[in-house]
Amino acid sequence: HFHLDPGICVHEILTMNLFFLIVFFETLHTIFQRKSRISMSKLQEVASLAGVSKTTVSRVINNSELVSGTAKQKVIEAINKLNFNIQEMRRTSESSMTIGVILPLQNNFSRRTFSIDILMGVEEKAFDNEYMTLVGNSVGPSKEQNIIKQMIQRDVDGIILLSTLGQQDHADLAFLDKCGIPLVLVDQKIEGLSASIVRGDNILGAMTIMNHLLSLGHQNIATVCLEKHSTFRDRMRGYQFSLMENGLQPDPSNMISMNNENDLYESVKRCFSRDNRPTALFLTGPNMAMPSIQALESLQLSIPDDVSVVVYDDTYGQFPEKYQEFFTSITQSGMLLGSMATDILLQQIRRPGLAIQEIVLPGTLNIRKSTRRVHASQG
């Protein structure tokens, strides 16, 4: 199902999506050609200089015993004369030079999303290191596990994964610990799985944005959290820690937790219909913003005059024009997360047995128009 913004016609959407797909596949084609030229041209250069076949060169760099001493000496001398790195040639010869990237891609490629930014960061870093990226869209029942298995069968050298599975489904990925393929997680932790991860500092980010609200005199602050993802649970913890650090006890009636966003509108509306309604709302993800705004508007509550609203990662939200560059927020770079995840994955591919790493990146507080100091009428 396509969700069309007002003012954007179907033709424009299709044109933008077609353009994205053409650029995407042309990029893959270019990368494939470039890698083929690089790996094959080096083998050919060495073979020509040594006066042997490319098969003989491949056997020498991979330490095969099916090569005479004379041929081996010629190949090594040619490699040295050409100033090629034999370890790099060996890795290229043995490797598929492909990494798998699995993440949720929505059906509207014309707008910027967290997943698209991560993918761009991965592809750029992979391209710089002469790797292709094989992309799997994990949106859909049981797709994540199936795509992982298919990528392993296609001999990718490693996998970068932004998991969409809930905490209760993580057992379905236990096989990853046994298959031995290099794996780096992005954003979402997977309980019980030993893997490197690159993620934002969600607890510190939530505390930072909460401390901003508290500095404006807000104490009665509501929040919305999706329980099934570790990212949102960490942001909820940051919300609680910030209140307790300031001598305030978190009010369970202000903490709206759910497993999906279907009931978000009604939940926010109930919370802000109370006599002692909150003066501020902390949204732990950008997709929660529009249902929450609509709930507040249905109660004739304006932002920020009646309710201050802060959004984590508003960069990746889809807002009407009047709310563009409007929300005070914590932002993080999906491209940086993707790039750093690729760096770690390539290290693991090149150095098997490398210790597991956890890279935690801070977010940036952006103070905009959606917050204001508590006034007397709000209590």
C-alpha positions as CSV (number, residue, x, y, z in Angstrom):
1,H,0.0,0.0,0.0
2,F,1.4,3.4,-1.0
3,H,0.8,6.4,1.2
4,L,0.7,9.5,-1.0
5,D,1.5,12.9,0.3
6,P,-0.9,15.7,-0.7
7,G,0.3,17.5,-3.7
8,I,2.4,14.5,-5.0
9,C,0.7,12.8,-8.0
10,V,1.1,9.1,-8.7
11,H,3.2,9.8,-11.8
12,E,5.7,11.8,-9.7
13,I,5.9,8.9,-7.2
14,L,6.4,6.3,-9.9
15,T,9.0,8.5,-11.6
16,M,11.0,9.0,-8.4
17,N,10.9,5.4,-7.6
18,L,11.9,4.4,-11.1
19,F,14.8,6.9,-11.0
20,F,15.9,5.4,-7.7
21,L,15.8,1.9,-9.0
22,I,17.7,2.8,-12.2
23,V,20.4,4.6,-10.3
24,F,20.6,1.6,-7.8
25,F,21.0,-1.1,-10.5
26,E,23.4,1.0,-12.5
27,T,25.5,1.5,-9.4
28,L,25.5,-2.3,-8.8
29,H,26.4,-2.9,-12.5
30,T,29.3,-0.4,-12.3
31,I,30.6,-1.9,-9.1
32,F,30.5,-5.4,-10.6
33,Q,32.3,-4.3,-13.7
34,R,34.9,-2.4,-11.7
35,K,35.6,-5.3,-9.4
36,S,35.8,-7.8,-12.2
37,R,38.3,-5.5,-14.0
38,I,40.4,-5.1,-10.9
39,S,40.7,-8.7,-9.9
40,M,41.0,-10.2,-13.4
41,S,43.4,-7.5,-14.7
42,K,45.8,-8.1,-11.8
43,L,45.8,-11.9,-12.5
44,Q,46.2,-11.2,-16.2
45,E,49.1,-8.8,-15.7
46,V,51.0,-11.2,-13.5
47,A,50.2,-14.1,-15.9
48,S,51.5,-12.1,-18.9
49,L,54.7,-11.0,-17.2
50,A,55.4,-14.4,-15.8
51,G,54.5,-16.2,-19.1
52,V,52.0,-18.5,-17.4
53,S,48.2,-18.9,-17.3
54,K,45.9,-17.0,-14.9
55,T,45.0,-20.4,-13.4
56,T,48.7,-20.9,-12.5
57,V,48.8,-17.5,-10.9
58,S,45.7,-18.2,-8.9
59,R,47.2,-21.5,-7.7
60,V,50.4,-19.9,-6.6
61,I,48.7,-17.1,-4.6
62,N,46.5,-19.7,-2.9
63,N,49.5,-22.0,-2.1
64,S,48.3,-24.9,-4.3
65,E,50.8,-27.8,-4.6
66,L,49.8,-28.3,-8.3
67,V,52.4,-25.8,-9.5
68,S,56.1,-26.5,-10.4
69,G,58.8,-24.7,-8.5
70,T,59.9,-22.9,-11.7
71,A,56.4,-21.6,-12.4
72,K,55.9,-20.5,-8.8
73,Q,59.2,-18.6,-8.8
74,K,58.2,-16.8,-12.1
75,V,54.8,-15.8,-10.6
76,I,56.3,-14.5,-7.3
77,E,58.9,-12.5,-9.2
78,A,56.2,-11.0,-11.4
79,I,54.1,-10.0,-8.4
80,N,57.0,-8.3,-6.8
81,K,58.0,-6.5,-10.0
82,L,54.4,-5.2,-10.4
83,N,54.4,-4.2,-6.7
84,F,51.2,-6.1,-6.0
85,N,50.2,-7.3,-2.5
86,I,50.0,-11.1,-2.6
87,Q,47.8,-11.2,0.5
88,E,45.3,-8.8,-1.1
89,M,45.4,-10.9,-4.3
90,R,44.7,-14.0,-2.3
91,R,41.8,-12.4,-0.5
92,T,40.3,-11.2,-3.8
93,S,40.8,-14.6,-5.4
94,E,39.1,-16.5,-2.6
95,S,36.4,-14.0,-1.7
96,S,33.0,-13.4,-3.4
97,M,33.8,-9.6,-2.7
98,T,30.2,-9.3,-1.7
99,I,28.6,-8.4,1.6
100,G,24.9,-8.8,2.5
101,V,22.9,-5.9,3.9
102,I,19.5,-6.8,5.5
103,L,17.2,-4.1,6.7
104,P,13.6,-2.9,6.4
105,L,13.0,-0.9,3.3
106,Q,9.6,0.7,2.9
107,N,7.7,0.8,-0.4
108,N,8.3,4.5,-0.9
109,F,11.9,5.1,-2.0
110,S,11.3,8.7,-2.8
111,R,11.8,9.9,0.8
112,R,14.7,9.7,3.1
113,T,14.5,7.0,5.8
114,F,16.8,5.6,8.5
115,S,17.3,2.4,6.5
116,I,18.1,4.2,3.2
117,D,20.7,6.3,5.0
118,I,22.3,3.2,6.5
119,L,22.3,1.5,3.1
120,M,24.0,4.5,1.5
121,G,26.7,4.5,4.2
122,V,27.3,0.7,3.7
123,E,27.4,0.9,-0.1
124,E,29.8,3.9,-0.2
125,K,32.2,2.2,2.2
126,A,31.9,-1.1,0.5
127,F,32.5,0.5,-2.9
128,D,35.6,2.2,-1.6
129,N,36.9,-1.2,-0.6
130,E,36.0,-2.9,-3.9
131,Y,33.0,-4.8,-2.5
132,M,29.5,-5.2,-3.9
133,T,26.4,-5.1,-1.7
134,L,23.6,-7.6,-1.9
135,V,20.5,-6.0,-0.4
136,G,17.7,-7.8,1.3
137,N,14.4,-6.1,2.3
138,S,13.3,-7.7,5.6
139,V,9.7,-6.2,5.6
140,G,7.3,-9.2,5.8
141,P,6.6,-12.3,7.9
142,S,9.7,-14.5,8.5
143,K,11.6,-12.7,5.7
144,E,14.6,-11.8,7.9
145,Q,15.6,-15.3,8.8
146,N,15.0,-16.6,5.2
147,I,17.1,-13.8,3.6
148,I,20.0,-14.4,6.0
149,K,20.0,-18.1,5.1
150,Q,19.8,-17.3,1.3
151,M,22.7,-14.9,1.6
152,I,24.8,-17.4,3.4
153,Q,24.0,-20.0,0.6
154,R,25.2,-17.4,-1.9
155,D,28.6,-17.1,-0.2
156,V,28.5,-13.5,0.9
157,D,31.7,-12.7,2.8
158,G,29.7,-11.1,5.7
159,I,26.4,-9.7,6.7
160,I,25.2,-6.3,8.1
161,L,21.8,-6.6,9.9
162,L,19.3,-4.1,11.1
163,S,16.9,-6.5,12.8
164,T,13.2,-5.9,12.9
165,L,12.4,-8.9,15.1
166,G,10.9,-8.5,18.5
167,Q,12.7,-9.8,21.6
168,Q,10.6,-12.9,21.6
169,D,11.7,-13.8,18.1
170,H,15.4,-13.5,18.6
171,A,15.7,-17.3,19.2
172,D,15.1,-17.7,15.4
173,L,18.5,-16.2,14.7
174,A,20.4,-18.5,17.1
175,F,21.8,-20.3,14.1
176,L,24.0,-17.3,13.3
177,D,26.3,-18.1,16.2
178,K,27.0,-21.5,14.7
179,C,27.5,-20.7,11.0
180,G,30.7,-18.7,11.5
181,I,29.9,-15.9,9.0
182,P,31.1,-12.4,10.0
183,L,28.2,-10.4,11.3
184,V,27.7,-6.8,12.4
185,L,24.4,-5.5,13.8
186,V,23.2,-1.9,13.3
187,D,21.0,-0.1,15.8
188,Q,19.2,-3.1,17.3
189,K,20.8,-5.4,19.8
190,I,19.8,-9.1,19.6
191,E,19.7,-10.8,23.0
192,G,21.8,-13.9,23.2
193,L,23.7,-13.4,20.0
194,S,27.5,-12.8,20.0
195,A,28.1,-10.1,17.4
196,S,29.6,-6.7,16.9
197,I,27.2,-3.8,16.9
198,V,27.2,-0.1,15.9
199,R,24.4,1.9,17.5
200,G,23.4,5.2,18.8
201,D,23.7,6.1,22.5
202,N,20.0,5.9,23.1
203,I,20.0,6.2,26.9
204,L,22.3,9.3,26.9
205,G,20.3,10.8,24.0
206,A,17.0,10.3,25.8
207,M,18.4,11.8,29.0
208,T,19.7,14.8,27.0
209,I,16.4,15.6,25.5
210,M,14.6,15.0,28.8
211,N,16.9,17.3,30.6
212,H,16.0,20.0,28.1
213,L,12.3,19.6,28.9
214,L,13.1,19.6,32.7
215,S,15.2,22.8,32.3
216,L,12.0,24.5,30.9
217,G,10.1,23.6,34.0
218,H,8.3,20.5,32.7
219,Q,7.8,17.7,35.3
220,N,4.6,16.0,34.1
221,I,6.1,14.5,30.9
222,A,4.6,11.6,28.9
223,T,6.5,9.3,26.6
224,V,5.7,6.7,23.9
225,C,7.8,3.5,23.5
226,L,7.6,0.4,21.3
227,E,8.5,-2.4,23.7
228,K,9.7,-5.0,21.2
229,H,12.9,-3.1,20.1
230,S,16.0,-2.6,22.2
231,T,16.5,0.9,20.8
232,F,13.2,2.1,22.1
233,R,13.5,0.3,25.5
234,D,16.9,2.1,26.0
235,R,15.2,5.4,25.2
236,M,12.5,4.6,27.8
237,R,15.2,3.9,30.3
238,G,16.9,7.2,29.6
239,Y,13.5,8.9,30.2
240,Q,13.2,7.2,33.6
241,F,16.8,7.9,34.6
242,S,16.5,11.6,33.8
243,L,13.4,11.9,35.9
244,M,14.9,10.1,38.9
245,E,18.2,12.1,38.6
246,N,16.0,15.2,39.1
247,G,14.2,13.8,42.1
248,L,11.0,12.8,40.2
249,Q,9.3,9.4,40.3
250,P,8.2,8.2,36.8
251,D,4.4,8.0,36.6
252,P,3.3,4.7,34.9
253,S,0.2,6.5,33.5
254,N,2.6,8.8,31.5
255,M,4.5,5.8,30.0
256,I,2.7,4.6,26.9
257,S,4.3,1.2,25.9
258,M,3.0,-0.9,23.1
259,N,4.2,-3.7,20.7
260,N,3.0,-1.8,17.6
261,E,1.8,1.6,16.5
262,N,-1.8,0.7,15.7
263,D,-3.2,1.9,19.0
264,L,-1.0,5.0,19.3
265,Y,-3.6,7.6,18.4
266,E,-6.1,6.4,21.0
267,S,-3.4,5.9,23.7
268,V,-2.1,9.4,23.3
269,K,-5.6,10.8,23.3
270,R,-6.5,9.0,26.5
271,C,-3.3,10.2,28.2
272,F,-3.9,13.9,27.3
273,S,-7.6,13.8,28.2
274,R,-6.9,13.5,31.9
275,D,-7.5,16.4,34.2
276,N,-3.9,16.4,35.2
277,R,-2.7,16.0,31.7
278,P,1.1,16.1,30.9
279,T,2.6,19.4,29.8
280,A,5.2,17.7,27.5
281,L,5.5,14.6,25.3
282,F,8.7,12.7,24.4
283,L,8.3,10.5,21.3
284,T,11.0,7.9,21.1
285,G,10.8,7.5,17.3
286,P,9.8,9.6,14.3
287,N,7.0,7.3,13.1
288,M,5.1,8.0,16.3
289,A,4.9,11.7,15.6
290,M,1.9,12.1,13.2
291,P,-0.6,9.8,15.1
292,S,0.4,11.7,18.3
293,I,0.1,15.1,16.7
294,Q,-3.3,14.2,15.3
295,A,-4.4,13.0,18.8
296,L,-3.3,16.3,20.3
297,E,-5.0,18.3,17.6
298,S,-8.3,16.4,18.1
299,L,-8.2,17.7,21.7
300,Q,-7.5,21.2,20.5
301,L,-4.1,21.2,22.1
302,S,-1.5,23.2,20.2
303,I,2.3,22.7,20.0
304,P,4.1,24.2,21.9
305,D,1.6,26.5,23.6
306,D,-0.3,23.7,25.3
307,V,2.1,20.8,25.0
308,S,5.8,20.8,24.3
309,V,6.8,17.9,22.0
310,V,10.3,16.4,21.4
311,V,11.1,13.7,18.9
312,Y,14.0,11.3,18.7
313,D,15.4,11.2,15.1
314,D,12.9,13.6,13.6
315,T,15.2,13.7,10.5
316,Y,13.6,10.4,9.4
317,G,10.0,11.4,10.0
318,Q,7.4,12.4,7.4
319,F,5.7,15.7,8.5
320,P,3.3,18.3,6.9
321,E,5.0,21.5,5.8
322,K,4.2,23.4,8.9
323,Y,6.1,20.9,11.0
324,Q,9.2,20.8,8.8
325,E,12.3,21.6,10.8
326,F,10.0,22.3,13.8
327,F,10.6,19.7,16.4
328,T,13.3,19.8,19.1
329,S,15.1,16.5,18.7
330,I,18.0,14.2,19.1
331,T,19.4,13.3,15.7
332,Q,21.9,10.6,14.5
333,S,23.4,9.8,11.2
334,G,22.3,6.6,9.6
335,M,25.0,6.9,7.0
336,L,27.7,7.1,9.7
337,L,26.2,4.0,11.4
338,G,26.2,2.1,8.1
339,S,29.8,3.2,7.2
340,M,31.2,2.2,10.6
341,A,29.4,-1.1,10.5
342,T,31.0,-1.8,7.1
343,D,34.4,-0.9,8.5
344,I,34.0,-3.4,11.3
345,L,32.7,-6.1,9.0
346,L,35.6,-5.7,6.6
347,Q,38.0,-6.0,9.6
348,Q,36.3,-9.2,10.6
349,I,36.5,-10.6,7.1
350,R,40.2,-9.8,6.8
351,R,41.1,-10.9,10.3
352,P,39.0,-13.9,11.4
353,G,38.8,-14.2,15.2
354,L,38.8,-10.5,15.8
355,A,37.3,-9.6,19.1
356,I,33.6,-8.4,19.2
357,Q,33.2,-4.7,19.2
358,E,30.5,-2.4,20.3
359,I,30.6,1.1,18.9
360,V,28.2,3.6,20.5
361,L,27.8,7.0,18.8
362,P,26.3,10.1,20.5
363,G,23.4,12.0,19.1
364,T,23.0,15.7,18.6
365,L,20.5,17.9,20.4
366,N,18.7,20.3,18.1
367,I,16.5,22.9,19.9
368,R,13.7,24.2,17.6
369,K,10.2,25.5,17.9
370,S,8.2,22.6,19.5
371,T,9.2,23.3,23.1
372,R,8.6,26.2,25.5
373,R,8.8,27.0,29.2
374,V,5.9,25.9,31.3
375,H,3.5,28.8,32.0
376,A,1.3,29.4,35.0
377,S,-1.9,28.1,33.4
378,Q,-0.2,24.7,33.0
379,G,0.4,24.4,36.7
